[in-house]
Amino acid sequence: MWQDFWAALGLLLVLEGILPFLSPSGARRALEQAARSSDRTLRLIGLASMGVGVVVLYLVR
């Protein structure tokens, strides 16, 4: 189980690093736009992201 956790964490870090590596200015603009978004919008995006993640995990496992 811990091996799966660390593998998932490593994959998350790789995926999170792709945009800043390929386009630092695009990553900066995206972060600035997220900072200007309302709390409600960020929560809805987070909820949608978690929902998609749960569905993907269900389909894979």
PDB file of N, CA, C, O and CB in Angstrom:
ATOM      1  N   MET A   1       0.808  -1.189   0.000  1.00  0.00           N
ATOM      2  CA  MET A   1       0.000   0.000   0.000  1.00  0.00           C
ATOM      3  C   MET A   1       0.860   1.267   0.000  1.00  0.00           C
ATOM      4  O   MET A   1       0.601   2.198  -0.763  1.00  0.00           O
ATOM      5  CB  MET A   1      -0.924  -0.010   1.193  1.00  0.00           C
ATOM      6  N   TRP A   2       1.892   1.298   0.864  1.00  0.00           N
ATOM      7  CA  TRP A   2       2.744   2.480   0.903  1.00  0.00           C
ATOM      8  C   TRP A   2       3.485   2.698  -0.408  1.00  0.00           C
ATOM      9  O   TRP A   2       3.742   3.833  -0.810  1.00  0.00           O
ATOM     10  CB  TRP A   2       3.735   2.365   2.035  1.00  0.00           C
ATOM     11  N   GLN A   3       3.823   1.593  -1.070  1.00  0.00           N
ATOM     12  CA  GLN A   3       4.501   1.719  -2.357  1.00  0.00           C
ATOM     13  C   GLN A   3       3.595   2.423  -3.370  1.00  0.00           C
ATOM     14  O   GLN A   3       4.061   3.263  -4.139  1.00  0.00           O
ATOM     15  CB  GLN A   3       4.922   0.332  -2.885  1.00  0.00           C
ATOM     16  N   ASP A   4       2.301   2.082  -3.374  1.00  0.00           N
ATOM     17  CA  ASP A   4       1.340   2.742  -4.258  1.00  0.00           C
ATOM     18  C   ASP A   4       1.201   4.220  -3.912  1.00  0.00           C
ATOM     19  O   ASP A   4       1.113   5.066  -4.802  1.00  0.00           O
ATOM     20  CB  ASP A   4      -0.026   2.053  -4.173  1.00  0.00           C
ATOM     21  N   PHE A   5       1.181   4.530  -2.619  1.00  0.00           N
ATOM     22  CA  PHE A   5       1.079   5.922  -2.186  1.00  0.00           C
ATOM     23  C   PHE A   5       2.247   6.740  -2.707  1.00  0.00           C
ATOM     24  O   PHE A   5       2.054   7.813  -3.278  1.00  0.00           O
ATOM     25  CB  PHE A   5       1.018   6.008  -0.662  1.00  0.00           C
ATOM     26  N   TRP A   6       3.469   6.231  -2.509  1.00  0.00           N
ATOM     27  CA  TRP A   6       4.654   6.973  -2.954  1.00  0.00           C
ATOM     28  C   TRP A   6       4.716   7.080  -4.472  1.00  0.00           C
ATOM     29  O   TRP A   6       5.161   8.096  -5.006  1.00  0.00           O
ATOM     30  CB  TRP A   6       5.922   6.305  -2.432  1.00  0.00           C
ATOM     31  N   ALA A   7       4.273   6.037  -5.170  1.00  0.00           N
ATOM     32  CA  ALA A   7       4.236   6.095  -6.637  1.00  0.00           C
ATOM     33  C   ALA A   7       3.244   7.159  -7.100  1.00  0.00           C
ATOM     34  O   ALA A   7       3.522   7.909  -8.035  1.00  0.00           O
ATOM     35  CB  ALA A   7       3.857   4.713  -7.231  1.00  0.00           C
ATOM     36  N   ALA A   8       2.085   7.220  -6.441  1.00  0.00           N
ATOM     37  CA  ALA A   8       1.080   8.220  -6.797  1.00  0.00           C
ATOM     38  C   ALA A   8       1.591   9.629  -6.501  1.00  0.00           C
ATOM     39  O   ALA A   8       1.380  10.545  -7.296  1.00  0.00           O
ATOM     40  CB  ALA A   8      -0.232   7.959  -6.035  1.00  0.00           C
ATOM     41  N   LEU A   9       2.255   9.803  -5.375  1.00  0.00           N
ATOM     42  CA  LEU A   9       2.813  11.106  -5.026  1.00  0.00           C
ATOM     43  C   LEU A   9       3.880  11.532  -6.036  1.00  0.00           C
ATOM     44  O   LEU A   9       3.915  12.686  -6.464  1.00  0.00           O
ATOM     45  CB  LEU A   9       3.406  11.071  -3.609  1.00  0.00           C
ATOM     46  N   GLY A  10       4.735  10.607  -6.407  1.00  0.00           N
ATOM     47  CA  GLY A  10       5.757  10.916  -7.417  1.00  0.00           C
ATOM     48  C   GLY A  10       5.138  11.304  -8.745  1.00  0.00           C
ATOM     49  O   GLY A  10       5.589  12.252  -9.388  1.00  0.00           O
ATOM     50  N   LEU A  11       4.113  10.584  -9.159  1.00  0.00           N
ATOM     51  CA  LEU A  11       3.430  10.909 -10.414  1.00  0.00           C
ATOM     52  C   LEU A  11       2.765  12.280 -10.331  1.00  0.00           C
ATOM     53  O   LEU A  11       2.797  13.046 -11.294  1.00  0.00           O
ATOM     54  CB  LEU A  11       2.384   9.834 -10.753  1.00  0.00           C
ATOM     55  N   LEU A  12       2.166  12.588  -9.188  1.00  0.00           N
ATOM     56  CA  LEU A  12       1.553  13.906  -8.992  1.00  0.00           C
ATOM     57  C   LEU A  12       2.589  15.007  -9.159  1.00  0.00           C
ATOM     58  O   LEU A  12       2.336  16.004  -9.836  1.00  0.00           O
ATOM     59  CB  LEU A  12       0.900  13.999  -7.602  1.00  0.00           C
ATOM     60  N   LEU A  13       3.750  14.831  -8.547  1.00  0.00           N
ATOM     61  CA  LEU A  13       4.797  15.844  -8.647  1.00  0.00           C
ATOM     62  C   LEU A  13       5.307  16.007 -10.077  1.00  0.00           C
ATOM     63  O   LEU A  13       5.581  17.123 -10.516  1.00  0.00           O
ATOM     64  CB  LEU A  13       5.949  15.489  -7.730  1.00  0.00           C
ATOM     65  N   VAL A  14       5.431  14.908 -10.792  1.00  0.00           N
ATOM     66  CA  VAL A  14       5.858  14.991 -12.196  1.00  0.00           C
ATOM     67  C   VAL A  14       4.826  15.768 -13.011  1.00  0.00           C
ATOM     68  O   VAL A  14       5.182  16.664 -13.776  1.00  0.00           O
ATOM     69  CB  VAL A  14       6.063  13.570 -12.796  1.00  0.00           C
ATOM     70  N   LEU A  15       3.551  15.425 -12.848  1.00  0.00           N
ATOM     71  CA  LEU A  15       2.502  16.094 -13.606  1.00  0.00           C
ATOM     72  C   LEU A  15       2.383  17.571 -13.238  1.00  0.00           C
ATOM     73  O   LEU A  15       2.165  18.415 -14.108  1.00  0.00           O
ATOM     74  CB  LEU A  15       1.174  15.399 -13.379  1.00  0.00           C
ATOM     75  N   GLU A  16       2.527  17.882 -11.949  1.00  0.00           N
ATOM     76  CA  GLU A  16       2.467  19.278 -11.505  1.00  0.00           C
ATOM     77  C   GLU A  16       3.638  20.088 -12.053  1.00  0.00           C
ATOM     78  O   GLU A  16       3.511  21.299 -12.238  1.00  0.00           O
ATOM     79  CB  GLU A  16       2.455  19.349  -9.976  1.00  0.00           C
ATOM     80  N   GLY A  17       4.753  19.458 -12.309  1.00  0.00           N
ATOM     81  CA  GLY A  17       5.934  20.176 -12.773  1.00  0.00           C
ATOM     82  C   GLY A  17       6.003  20.388 -14.276  1.00  0.00           C
ATOM     83  O   GLY A  17       6.852  21.142 -14.754  1.00  0.00           O
ATOM     84  N   ILE A  18       5.131  19.740 -15.025  1.00  0.00           N
ATOM     85  CA  ILE A  18       5.206  19.842 -16.484  1.00  0.00           C
ATOM     86  C   ILE A  18       4.957  21.269 -16.969  1.00  0.00           C
ATOM     87  O   ILE A  18       5.755  21.802 -17.740  1.00  0.00           O
ATOM     88  CB  ILE A  18       4.198  18.894 -17.129  1.00  0.00           C
ATOM     89  N   LEU A  19       3.858  21.900 -16.531  1.00  0.00           N
ATOM     90  CA  LEU A  19       3.531  23.250 -17.024  1.00  0.00           C
ATOM     91  C   LEU A  19       4.608  24.271 -16.652  1.00  0.00           C
ATOM     92  O   LEU A  19       5.053  25.011 -17.529  1.00  0.00           O
ATOM     93  CB  LEU A  19       2.177  23.704 -16.465  1.00  0.00           C
ATOM     94  N   PRO A  20       5.048  24.346 -15.389  1.00  0.00           N
ATOM     95  CA  PRO A  20       6.105  25.319 -15.089  1.00  0.00           C
ATOM     96  C   PRO A  20       7.405  25.071 -15.851  1.00  0.00           C
ATOM     97  O   PRO A  20       8.127  26.016 -16.169  1.00  0.00           O
ATOM     98  CB  PRO A  20       6.391  25.310 -13.617  1.00  0.00           C
ATOM     99  N   PHE A  21       7.708  23.802 -16.146  1.00  0.00           N
ATOM    100  CA  PHE A  21       8.930  23.496 -16.889  1.00  0.00           C
ATOM    101  C   PHE A  21       8.802  23.922 -18.348  1.00  0.00           C
ATOM    102  O   PHE A  21       9.716  24.532 -18.902  1.00  0.00           O
ATOM    103  CB  PHE A  21       9.249  21.998 -16.803  1.00  0.00           C
ATOM    104  N   LEU A  22       7.658  23.596 -18.975  1.00  0.00           N
ATOM    105  CA  LEU A  22       7.490  23.889 -20.391  1.00  0.00           C
ATOM    106  C   LEU A  22       7.158  25.360 -20.658  1.00  0.00           C
ATOM    107  O   LEU A  22       7.591  25.922 -21.664  1.00  0.00           O
ATOM    108  CB  LEU A  22       6.404  23.012 -20.964  1.00  0.00           C
ATOM    109  N   SER A  23       6.396  25.979 -19.767  1.00  0.00           N
ATOM    110  CA  SER A  23       5.982  27.355 -19.986  1.00  0.00           C
ATOM    111  C   SER A  23       5.885  28.097 -18.656  1.00  0.00           C
ATOM    112  O   SER A  23       4.799  28.211 -18.088  1.00  0.00           O
ATOM    113  CB  SER A  23       4.637  27.402 -20.729  1.00  0.00           C
ATOM    114  N   PRO A  24       7.001  28.596 -18.162  1.00  0.00           N
ATOM    115  CA  PRO A  24       6.968  29.308 -16.885  1.00  0.00           C
ATOM    116  C   PRO A  24       6.023  30.509 -16.890  1.00  0.00           C
ATOM    117  O   PRO A  24       5.333  30.763 -15.902  1.00  0.00           O
ATOM    118  CB  PRO A  24       8.358  29.766 -16.526  1.00  0.00           C
ATOM    119  N   SER A  25       5.991  31.242 -17.996  1.00  0.00           N
ATOM    120  CA  SER A  25       5.096  32.411 -18.045  1.00  0.00           C
ATOM    121  C   SER A  25       3.631  31.978 -18.058  1.00  0.00           C
ATOM    122  O   SER A  25       2.783  32.641 -17.460  1.00  0.00           O
ATOM    123  CB  SER A  25       5.401  33.273 -19.289  1.00  0.00           C
ATOM    124  N   GLY A  26       3.330  30.874 -18.732  1.00  0.00           N
ATOM    125  CA  GLY A  26       1.954  30.366 -18.733  1.00  0.00           C
ATOM    126  C   GLY A  26       1.537  29.887 -17.354  1.00  0.00           C
ATOM    127  O   GLY A  26       0.397  30.095 -16.941  1.00  0.00           O
ATOM    128  N   ALA A  27       2.457  29.247 -16.639  1.00  0.00           N
ATOM    129  CA  ALA A  27       2.176  28.797 -15.273  1.00  0.00           C
ATOM    130  C   ALA A  27       1.934  29.998 -14.365  1.00  0.00           C
ATOM    131  O   ALA A  27       1.039  29.977 -13.520  1.00  0.00           O
ATOM    132  CB  ALA A  27       3.342  27.935 -14.727  1.00  0.00           C
ATOM    133  N   ARG A  28       2.731  31.039 -14.544  1.00  0.00           N
ATOM    134  CA  ARG A  28       2.573  32.256 -13.743  1.00  0.00           C
ATOM    135  C   ARG A  28       1.218  32.899 -14.003  1.00  0.00           C
ATOM    136  O   ARG A  28       0.542  33.323 -13.065  1.00  0.00           O
ATOM    137  CB  ARG A  28       3.700  33.257 -14.050  1.00  0.00           C
ATOM    138  N   ARG A  29       0.816  32.975 -15.271  1.00  0.00           N
ATOM    139  CA  ARG A  29      -0.498  33.556 -15.606  1.00  0.00           C
ATOM    140  C   ARG A  29      -1.621  32.725 -15.013  1.00  0.00           C
ATOM    141  O   ARG A  29      -2.597  33.274 -14.504  1.00  0.00           O
ATOM    142  CB  ARG A  29      -0.676  33.663 -17.134  1.00  0.00           C
ATOM    143  N   ALA A  30      -1.492  31.398 -15.075  1.00  0.00           N
ATOM    144  CA  ALA A  30      -2.524  30.520 -14.524  1.00  0.00           C
ATOM    145  C   ALA A  30      -2.648  30.710 -13.013  1.00  0.00           C
ATOM    146  O   ALA A  30      -3.758  30.745 -12.483  1.00  0.00           O
ATOM    147  CB  ALA A  30      -2.209  29.049 -14.850  1.00  0.00           C
ATOM    148  N   LEU A  31      -1.515  30.834 -12.317  1.00  0.00           N
ATOM    149  CA  LEU A  31      -1.547  31.047 -10.875  1.00  0.00           C
ATOM    150  C   LEU A  31      -2.133  32.410 -10.525  1.00  0.00           C
ATOM    151  O   LEU A  31      -2.874  32.540  -9.550  1.00  0.00           O
ATOM    152  CB  LEU A  31      -0.146  30.917 -10.292  1.00  0.00           C
ATOM    153  N   GLU A  32      -1.802  33.422 -11.318  1.00  0.00           N
ATOM    154  CA  GLU A  32      -2.368  34.752 -11.077  1.00  0.00           C
ATOM    155  C   GLU A  32      -3.879  34.742 -11.274  1.00  0.00           C
ATOM    156  O   GLU A  32      -4.615  35.361 -10.505  1.00  0.00           O
ATOM    157  CB  GLU A  32      -1.722  35.790 -12.008  1.00  0.00           C
ATOM    158  N   GLN A  33      -4.337  34.041 -12.303  1.00  0.00           N
ATOM    159  CA  GLN A  33      -5.772  33.949 -12.552  1.00  0.00           C
ATOM    160  C   GLN A  33      -6.456  33.181 -11.425  1.00  0.00           C
ATOM    161  O   GLN A  33      -7.543  33.564 -10.995  1.00  0.00           O
ATOM    162  CB  GLN A  33      -6.044  33.270 -13.909  1.00  0.00           C
ATOM    163  N   ALA A  34      -5.849  32.120 -10.947  1.00  0.00           N
ATOM    164  CA  ALA A  34      -6.421  31.357  -9.839  1.00  0.00           C
ATOM    165  C   ALA A  34      -6.490  32.218  -8.582  1.00  0.00           C
ATOM    166  O   ALA A  34      -7.452  32.117  -7.820  1.00  0.00           O
ATOM    167  CB  ALA A  34      -5.593  30.084  -9.571  1.00  0.00           C
ATOM    168  N   ALA A  35      -5.488  33.061  -8.355  1.00  0.00           N
ATOM    169  CA  ALA A  35      -5.476  33.928  -7.179  1.00  0.00           C
ATOM    170  C   ALA A  35      -6.599  34.959  -7.242  1.00  0.00           C
ATOM    171  O   ALA A  35      -7.088  35.405  -6.204  1.00  0.00           O
ATOM    172  CB  ALA A  35      -4.124  34.631  -7.051  1.00  0.00           C
ATOM    173  N   ARG A  36      -7.005  35.338  -8.439  1.00  0.00           N
ATOM    174  CA  ARG A  36      -8.095  36.314  -8.597  1.00  0.00           C
ATOM    175  C   ARG A  36      -9.470  35.665  -8.543  1.00  0.00           C
ATOM    176  O   ARG A  36     -10.476  36.367  -8.441  1.00  0.00           O
ATOM    177  CB  ARG A  36      -7.941  37.059  -9.911  1.00  0.00           C
ATOM    178  N   SER A  37      -9.533  34.342  -8.610  1.00  0.00           N
ATOM    179  CA  SER A  37     -10.819  33.642  -8.599  1.00  0.00           C
ATOM    180  C   SER A  37     -11.425  33.661  -7.203  1.00  0.00           C
ATOM    181  O   SER A  37     -10.718  33.767  -6.200  1.00  0.00           O
ATOM    182  CB  SER A  37     -10.653  32.192  -9.088  1.00  0.00           C
ATOM    183  N   SER A  38     -12.742  33.555  -7.162  1.00  0.00           N
ATOM    184  CA  SER A  38     -13.434  33.535  -5.869  1.00  0.00           C
ATOM    185  C   SER A  38     -13.212  32.192  -5.173  1.00  0.00           C
ATOM    186  O   SER A  38     -12.849  31.199  -5.803  1.00  0.00           O
ATOM    187  CB  SER A  38     -14.950  33.801  -6.056  1.00  0.00           C
ATOM    188  N   ASP A  39     -13.439  32.189  -3.865  1.00  0.00           N
ATOM    189  CA  ASP A  39     -13.318  30.949  -3.097  1.00  0.00           C
ATOM    190  C   ASP A  39     -14.286  29.899  -3.622  1.00  0.00           C
ATOM    191  O   ASP A  39     -13.943  28.720  -3.708  1.00  0.00           O
ATOM    192  CB  ASP A  39     -13.574  31.210  -1.605  1.00  0.00           C
ATOM    193  N   ARG A  40     -15.480  30.320  -3.967  1.00  0.00           N
ATOM    194  CA  ARG A  40     -16.499  29.385  -4.464  1.00  0.00           C
ATOM    195  C   ARG A  40     -16.040  28.701  -5.745  1.00  0.00           C
ATOM    196  O   ARG A  40     -16.199  27.490  -5.904  1.00  0.00           O
ATOM    197  CB  ARG A  40     -17.826  30.118  -4.710  1.00  0.00           C
ATOM    198  N   THR A  41     -15.473  29.479  -6.650  1.00  0.00           N
ATOM    199  CA  THR A  41     -14.987  28.918  -7.916  1.00  0.00           C
ATOM    200  C   THR A  41     -13.863  27.917  -7.668  1.00  0.00           C
ATOM    201  O   THR A  41     -13.852  26.834  -8.252  1.00  0.00           O
ATOM    202  CB  THR A  41     -14.499  30.040  -8.852  1.00  0.00           C
ATOM    203  N   LEU A  42     -12.924  28.277  -6.808  1.00  0.00           N
ATOM    204  CA  LEU A  42     -11.815  27.364  -6.503  1.00  0.00           C
ATOM    205  C   LEU A  42     -12.319  26.085  -5.838  1.00  0.00           C
ATOM    206  O   LEU A  42     -11.812  24.999  -6.118  1.00  0.00           O
ATOM    207  CB  LEU A  42     -10.787  28.057  -5.594  1.00  0.00           C
ATOM    208  N   ARG A  43     -13.310  26.209  -4.963  1.00  0.00           N
ATOM    209  CA  ARG A  43     -13.872  25.013  -4.315  1.00  0.00           C
ATOM    210  C   ARG A  43     -14.554  24.111  -5.338  1.00  0.00           C
ATOM    211  O   ARG A  43     -14.403  22.890  -5.291  1.00  0.00           O
ATOM    212  CB  ARG A  43     -14.877  25.414  -3.214  1.00  0.00           C
ATOM    213  N   LEU A  44     -15.305  24.713  -6.264  1.00  0.00           N
ATOM    214  CA  LEU A  44     -15.975  23.908  -7.290  1.00  0.00           C
ATOM    215  C   LEU A  44     -14.962  23.201  -8.189  1.00  0.00           C
ATOM    216  O   LEU A  44     -15.156  22.043  -8.559  1.00  0.00           O
ATOM    217  CB  LEU A  44     -16.903  24.789  -8.138  1.00  0.00           C
ATOM    218  N   ILE A  45     -13.896  23.890  -8.535  1.00  0.00           N
ATOM    219  CA  ILE A  45     -12.842  23.274  -9.349  1.00  0.00           C
ATOM    220  C   ILE A  45     -12.182  22.136  -8.574  1.00  0.00           C
ATOM    221  O   ILE A  45     -11.921  21.072  -9.135  1.00  0.00           O
ATOM    222  CB  ILE A  45     -11.783  24.328  -9.768  1.00  0.00           C
ATOM    223  N   GLY A  46     -11.912  22.356  -7.285  1.00  0.00           N
ATOM    224  CA  GLY A  46     -11.333  21.305  -6.446  1.00  0.00           C
ATOM    225  C   GLY A  46     -12.253  20.106  -6.322  1.00  0.00           C
ATOM    226  O   GLY A  46     -11.798  18.965  -6.396  1.00  0.00           O
ATOM    227  N   LEU A  47     -13.547  20.352  -6.134  1.00  0.00           N
ATOM    228  CA  LEU A  47     -14.521  19.269  -6.030  1.00  0.00           C
ATOM    229  C   LEU A  47     -14.592  18.474  -7.332  1.00  0.00           C
ATOM    230  O   LEU A  47     -14.619  17.244  -7.311  1.00  0.00           O
ATOM    231  CB  LEU A  47     -15.905  19.827  -5.673  1.00  0.00           C
ATOM    232  N   ALA A  48     -14.621  19.174  -8.456  1.00  0.00           N
ATOM    233  CA  ALA A  48     -14.658  18.495  -9.750  1.00  0.00           C
ATOM    234  C   ALA A  48     -13.393  17.664  -9.962  1.00  0.00           C
ATOM    235  O   ALA A  48     -13.461  16.538 -10.457  1.00  0.00           O
ATOM    236  CB  ALA A  48     -14.820  19.517 -10.889  1.00  0.00           C
ATOM    237  N   SER A  49     -12.260  18.212  -9.592  1.00  0.00           N
ATOM    238  CA  SER A  49     -10.990  17.496  -9.736  1.00  0.00           C
ATOM    239  C   SER A  49     -10.978  16.232  -8.886  1.00  0.00           C
ATOM    240  O   SER A  49     -10.550  15.172  -9.343  1.00  0.00           O
ATOM    241  CB  SER A  49      -9.815  18.402  -9.346  1.00  0.00           C
ATOM    242  N   MET A  50     -11.451  16.348  -7.640  1.00  0.00           N
ATOM    243  CA  MET A  50     -11.506  15.164  -6.775  1.00  0.00           C
ATOM    244  C   MET A  50     -12.473  14.130  -7.338  1.00  0.00           C
ATOM    245  O   MET A  50     -12.196  12.931  -7.286  1.00  0.00           O
ATOM    246  CB  MET A  50     -11.924  15.557  -5.345  1.00  0.00           C
ATOM    247  N   GLY A  51     -13.599  14.580  -7.874  1.00  0.00           N
ATOM    248  CA  GLY A  51     -14.574  13.652  -8.446  1.00  0.00           C
ATOM    249  C   GLY A  51     -14.002  12.891  -9.630  1.00  0.00           C
ATOM    250  O   GLY A  51     -14.169  11.676  -9.737  1.00  0.00           O
ATOM    251  N   VAL A  52     -13.336  13.602 -10.508  1.00  0.00           N
ATOM    252  CA  VAL A  52     -12.704  12.947 -11.656  1.00  0.00           C
ATOM    253  C   VAL A  52     -11.637  11.978 -11.186  1.00  0.00           C
ATOM    254  O   VAL A  52     -11.516  10.881 -11.731  1.00  0.00           O
ATOM    255  CB  VAL A  52     -12.093  13.985 -12.613  1.00  0.00           C
ATOM    256  N   GLY A  53     -10.858  12.366 -10.178  1.00  0.00           N
ATOM    257  CA  GLY A  53      -9.832  11.479  -9.649  1.00  0.00           C
ATOM    258  C   GLY A  53     -10.410  10.201  -9.063  1.00  0.00           C
ATOM    259  O   GLY A  53      -9.853   9.121  -9.262  1.00  0.00           O
ATOM    260  N   VAL A  54     -11.518  10.309  -8.344  1.00  0.00           N
ATOM    261  CA  VAL A  54     -12.165   9.126  -7.768  1.00  0.00           C
ATOM    262  C   VAL A  54     -12.659   8.205  -8.869  1.00  0.00           C
ATOM    263  O   VAL A  54     -12.499   6.988  -8.778  1.00  0.00           O
ATOM    264  CB  VAL A  54     -13.333   9.534  -6.852  1.00  0.00           C
ATOM    265  N   VAL A  55     -13.258   8.772  -9.906  1.00  0.00           N
ATOM    266  CA  VAL A  55     -13.752   7.951 -11.021  1.00  0.00           C
ATOM    267  C   VAL A  55     -12.596   7.244 -11.718  1.00  0.00           C
ATOM    268  O   VAL A  55     -12.695   6.058 -12.033  1.00  0.00           O
ATOM    269  CB  VAL A  55     -14.532   8.819 -12.034  1.00  0.00           C
ATOM    270  N   VAL A  56     -11.510   7.957 -11.957  1.00  0.00           N
ATOM    271  CA  VAL A  56     -10.343   7.342 -12.609  1.00  0.00           C
ATOM    272  C   VAL A  56      -9.799   6.212 -11.744  1.00  0.00           C
ATOM    273  O   VAL A  56      -9.512   5.128 -12.251  1.00  0.00           O
ATOM    274  CB  VAL A  56      -9.236   8.398 -12.874  1.00  0.00           C
ATOM    275  N   LEU A  57      -9.652   6.455 -10.436  1.00  0.00           N
ATOM    276  CA  LEU A  57      -9.168   5.404  -9.545  1.00  0.00           C
ATOM    277  C   LEU A  57     -10.093   4.198  -9.546  1.00  0.00           C
ATOM    278  O   LEU A  57      -9.628   3.058  -9.549  1.00  0.00           O
ATOM    279  CB  LEU A  57      -9.019   5.939  -8.131  1.00  0.00           C
ATOM    280  N   TYR A  58     -11.395   4.437  -9.543  1.00  0.00           N
ATOM    281  CA  TYR A  58     -12.365   3.344  -9.574  1.00  0.00           C
ATOM    282  C   TYR A  58     -12.214   2.522 -10.850  1.00  0.00           C
ATOM    283  O   TYR A  58     -12.233   1.292 -10.808  1.00  0.00           O
ATOM    284  CB  TYR A  58     -13.796   3.891  -9.463  1.00  0.00           C
ATOM    285  N   LEU A  59     -12.065   3.201 -11.976  1.00  0.00           N
ATOM    286  CA  LEU A  59     -11.940   2.493 -13.261  1.00  0.00           C
ATOM    287  C   LEU A  59     -10.622   1.729 -13.362  1.00  0.00           C
ATOM    288  O   LEU A  59     -10.583   0.640 -13.935  1.00  0.00           O
ATOM    289  CB  LEU A  59     -12.051   3.484 -14.425  1.00  0.00           C
ATOM    290  N   VAL A  60      -9.556   2.279 -12.818  1.00  0.00           N
ATOM    291  CA  VAL A  60      -8.244   1.641 -12.892  1.00  0.00           C
ATOM    292  C   VAL A  60      -8.131   0.477 -11.920  1.00  0.00           C
ATOM    293  O   VAL A  60      -7.552  -0.556 -12.254  1.00  0.00           O
ATOM    294  CB  VAL A  60      -7.150   2.654 -12.612  1.00  0.00           C
ATOM    295  N   ARG A  61      -8.670   0.634 -10.739  1.00  0.00           N
ATOM    296  CA  ARG A  61      -8.557  -0.398  -9.706  1.00  0.00           C
ATOM    297  C   ARG A  61      -9.726  -1.350  -9.787  1.00  0.00           C
ATOM    298  O   ARG A  61      -9.812  -2.291  -8.998  1.00  0.00           O
ATOM    299  CB  ARG A  61      -8.481   0.229  -8.310  1.00  0.00           C
TER     300      ARG A  61
END
